[in-house]
Amino acid sequence: MAPRKKSRDLEKTYTHAQFIDKLRRLADAMEKDKPFAIQIAGERINVPARAIYNIEHEREGGDEEIEFQIKWSDADAAKPAKKKMALK
């Protein structure tokens, strides 16, 4: 049995170039139906191909925020990705 992961809630700020690089790597992995790996604040996170992607928009006072969210459970990570069949 795998050890239980500690709860975690943090926000990491990246430079413009770093953010572009991470989004590009994520998009490439999504297009290929592959898992995505990213290191955030010293911890390597492995996102399964079966993750759920959503975009959130918040507005309060004069501030606005867009969050790109990726969600999955440990059970999702254990399942193999669905293979796409090529059409001939």
N, C-alpha and C positions, 0 to 999 in steps of 0.2 A: 504494500500500500504506500502510495506517494505521501510525503509529508505535507501537512496542511499549510497553505501559504498564508502569511500574515496579511491582515487588512491594510489597505493603503489608499490614500487620497491625496494626491499632490498635483501641482501644476508646474510645468516646465516651460520656460520661455526659450525660443530658438531665434537665431538670426534669420533674416529674410532668406539667405542662400540655404541654410540648414533646413528650414521649413519646406522650401521648394524641393530639395533633395529627398526628404522623407515622403512628401506627397507623391513624387514621381516614382519612388520605389514601391510605395503602396499601390499606386495605380497599375504599375507593371505586374505586380503579384496578383492583383485582382483580375486583370485581363487574362492571365495564364491559369487562373483558378488554383493558385499556389498559396501556401501559408506565407505570412509576412513576419519578419523578425525586426525588432527595434529595441534599442537600449535607452531607458529613461531613468535618469538619476541613479545610475549604477546598477540597475536591474535589467536583465535581458528578458523581453516579453516576446512570446511566440503567439502570433495571432493565426488561428486556423482559417483555412479557405472558406469554411462554413460560417464565419462570423456574420453578424447582422450589422449593416451600416445605416446610420441615420444622421440627419443634420438638424440641429436645434437653433432657433433664433430667440433671443431674449431682448426685451427693451424695458428699461426702467429709468425714469427721469430723462436725462440727456445722454445716457450710455446705452450702447447696443453691443450685442455679443452674438457671434455665430460659433457653434461648437460642432465639429465633425466627430461623431462618436462611432466607436466600433465595440460591439458587445458580443460576448460568447460565454459559455460555461466550460468548466473543465471537461464535461462529457462531450461537448462539441469538438474539443481539441483531440480527443481520443479516437474519434470516428475518421475513417479515411475519406478523402475528398471524392466527390462523384466524378467519374471520368466522362468527358464529352466524347460522343461518337462523331467521327468525321463523315461527312456526306460525300459520296463519290458520284 
